């Protein structure tokens, strides 16, 4: 592996789920209104293909109109405190990936790893959730997803432009989010998505046109296979973020909020929650 770079990129990949589009198409950016107050909400893929740039024009439109840009977490902090955060990836002494997973789950994960050109033996010291995440990064790289995604792109632009950067949750929250979930359940839910990742090119092409169907399918499979995993990844975090979004809509300042595309989808998604609160939700075209 390429330890530091690979790990830090992988941190956000887990909270994913995950040329420009024609002018007449919809986009993965929504305008949320409360009277005269406006916020833009965009769905991100955390890794993209080189051909996905430039992004659809609606992303730049929202960025230019915004005075502040909000991200899931502080990407600078990931780099500044990398060595500190890495402790969250590892199992306690005396434990290994093999001791933490049921034999049948471990054997299936070993087969999945071999199929994508990885050796599960290289991940023995990692907590199961992080071992699986790194395998997903490897799979995505095999598929050509080697470019930083939407959040990384606009984080750099916001810094360069001197725009205020806001964060929905701490890095520590993201790193510990699955610590009390059965690792076998996490493994089974994630491995169930591996086959779907082969359709990721199709999903990302849909995403650029603002279509939700492919990602909805991926998110729904996660909900059915592991309600606890789904609840922790999407439902709890979306409800925790909702008050922050509402505070944004009470100010005259315009914010551009970028979160993983899966957070926008379904009855637990932010778009549905905001509509339920009476806010006007419009998909940019």
N, C-alpha and C positions, 0 to 999 in steps of 0.2 A: 504494500500500500504506500501512498504518499501521505504519511500520517497526519501532520498538522493541517495541511491544506484540505485533504480529504475529509477529515473529521469536522472541521469548521464549516465546510460547505454542507456537510451532511446534517448538521444541527437543524437547519431550517427545512431541509428536504422532507423530514418526517412530518412536518406540519402542513403538510399538503394534503393533501391528500395524500395540490401541487396546485421579406417584403411586406409592407403594410396591407391591411385589408382594403377591399374596394370601398370607395366613398359611400356607396349606397347601403353597405352592410351594417348590421348591428355591431356592437363592440362589447368587450368584457369590462366596460366602465359604466357606472350608473351615477346619475345626478340625484342627490337626496335633498329635498327642500323642506323648510319649515318657515312659511311666510317668505320673507326676503332673504333668509339665511340659507346658505348653500354649502353642501359638502359633496365631494366626489368619492365614490367607493369603487375600487378596482379589484378584480380577481387576478392573482398572480400564479404563474408556474415558477418555482424556485430555480429550476434549471431549464434551459432552452437550447434549441439548435442554432447554429450560426445563421441559418437561413430565416430565422424568426425575426431578425433585425433588418431594417428598422421596425419597431413595433407599430401597430395600428395607430393612426393619427390621433385618435381620441385620448390615448394615454398622455401624449405630449400636450394636448389641449387642456386636460385636467391639471397637469403639472404646471403649465404656464399660468393658469388662473388662480392657482392655490398660493396662499401666503405661508402655509405650513404643510409638511408632508408627514403622515403617520405610518409607522411600520409595525409589524408584529413585535419586534424586539430591537434592541440596540446593537446593530451590526459592528460598530466600532468596539463595543465592549467585548465581543467575541474574540477580537484580535488582541486587545489590550490585556485581557485576563485569560488568555488561552490555556496556559499551563495550569492555572487554578481550576478552570472549568473541566479540564480533561479528567480530573479525578471522578467526575460523575459518570464517566463512560465505563469504569472498571468494576469488576466484581471484587468482593473482599478476599483476602488471602485464604487459600484452601478451597475456593469455589471456582468452577469453570463453567463454560457454556454447557458442556456435556452433563455436569452434575445438576444444572438448573432446569434442564428440559427433560420431559419424558422421553424414553428411548425412541418411541415411534415418531415423535415430533423432531427429535434431533436427527434421526436418519433421513426423514423427508427433507429437512433443511440442508443436510449434507448433499443430497441429490440435487436440490435446487441450486446450491452453490456451485457444484461441479458443472451444471448445465450452463452457467453464465461465465465459467472460467475462473472461479474463485475456490480457494481451499478453506474449508470451515476450520481446519486446524489453526489457521492464522488468526482466528477470532476468539480463541478460548478464554481469554481474560476479560472480554467485554460482557457487559450486561446484555441479555438477549435482545432487548429493544434496540440497542445501539448496534449490535452485531448485524441485525436485520437491516437497519438503516444503511449501513455501509454496503451491504449486499445490494440494496436497491440503488445506491449511487453507482455501483459497478454496472448493474444492469442498464441504467439510464445512459451511462457513458458508452456502453456497447451499442446503444441505439442512436448515438450521435448527440446526446444532450450534454454538451460540454461547456456551454456558455452560461455565465451568471444570469439568473432570471430577472423578472420585472423589478422585484424589490431591491436587489443589489444594484441594478441599473439606475434606478431613481434615487437610491441612497447616495450614490456617488454624485449624481447631478444636483441633488439638494445641497450637499456639502459645498460643491463648487459654486452654486448660485447664492449661498449664504441663507438659504431658506431654513426656517425653524423645523427641527425634526422632533417628532413625538413618538411615543412607544406605547403599544397596547398592553404589554406585559414585560416582566423582567426576564433576562436570560436564565436566571435561576429557576423561574417558574417553568420555562420550557424544558430545561434539563432534567427536572424531577417529576414531570407530569405523569409518567407511567410507572413510577417506582413501586406503587402499591397494587398494581394489577398483576394477575397471574401471568408469568412470562410465557407459559404454554399458550394462553389465549392470545397474547400479542403475536406470537409466532404463527399460530394457525390463521389468524385474521390477515396478517401480512402476506404469508405465503399464498393465500387464496387470491391475492391481487397480482401475483407475479405473472400469471397468464394474461391478465388485463394490460399489463405494462407493454406487451407486444403491440397493443393497439394505441400506444401513447401518441404516435405520430398523428393518427386520426383525431384523437381527443384534442391535441394542441391546435390542429388546423381548425377544429370546431370552435375552440376557445377564442381564436383570433377573430372569429365572426360573431362572437357573443352568444354562441349556442351552448346550452347547458346539458344536453342529453347525455353525452359521453361521460362527463364527470359525474353527473347524477347517478349513472349506472355504477360507477366505481365507488362512490360514497354509499349508495344503498347496499351494495354487497358487503361493505365494511359493517354497516349497521346490523344486517342480518346475521353475519358470522360472529360478530363480537359486540354486543350492545354496550358492554363496559368500556371497551376500547373506543368505540364511536362516541359514547357519552363524554369520555375524558378528552378526546381529540377535538370534537366539534361542539357538542351541546353546551357543556359547562363553560368552555372558553367563550363561545358566542354570547351567552347570557352575561358573562363577566365583562365582556367588551361593550355590551349595549349601553350601559349608563355613560361610558366615556364618549361614545358616538353621539348620544343625546346632548351631552355637554358641548360638544363641537357645534351642534346645530342651534345652540342658544347664543352663540357669539356671532358678531358681524364678520369675523375672520373666515376665510374660505380654506378648508382643509382638503387634502387629497390623501385618502386612506387606502393603503395597499396591503391586502391580506391574501392568504392562500385561497385559490378559487373555490375549494371545497367548502369554505366557510360561508359562502354566499348562497348555498344550494339547499333546497328542501324546506320542510316545516320548521326545522331547527336552524335554518340559515339566516344570515343577517338581513337579507332582502325581505324575507317574510316577517321577521321580527320588527323591522322598521316600518313596514306597511301596517302591521298590527298596532303600532303606536300612533298611527295616523299621519305619518310623514309621506310626502309625495315622492315616489320612486320612479325615475325615468331612465330607460336604457339609452345611452348616447348612440347616435348614428352618424 
